[in-house]
C-alpha cells in the first residue's frame, strides 16, 4: 500500500457476464459483498449506477464510488473476472 494512488478513493464497476440469471445473481452477490466490506472499513459508498436484471434476480451492472482511507490500494487487486465455482 505504498503506491502513489493507494491512499485515494476509487470506483468499482460490476458487470454480469454471460449466463443469464446465474450471472445476474452472482453480480448481485458481489455488489452486496463490496458494500458490506466498505461499511466495515468505514468508507463512504455511493451508488452511481445500478441496472436491475430483467429476470428478477440480481443485477446487470453497478458502479460504486468509494471514498475512504486506502480504498484504491485495497481494492485495486479486485480487477478482472470473478467466477463462482460450485
C-alpha positions, 0 to 999 in steps of 0.5 A: 500500500505504498503506491502513489494512488493507494491512499485515494478513493476509487470506483468499482464497476460490476458487470454480469457476464454471460449466463443469464440469471446465474450471472445476474445473481452472482453480480448481485452477490458481489455488489452486496459483498463490496458494500458490506466490506466498505461499511466495515472499513468505514468508507463512504459508498455511493451508488452511481449506477445500478441496472436491475436484471430483467429476470428478477434476480440480481443485477446487470451492472453497478458502479460504486464510488468509494471514498475512504482511507486506502480504498484504491490500494485495497481494492485495486487487486479486485480487477478482472473476472470473478467466477463462482465455482460450485 
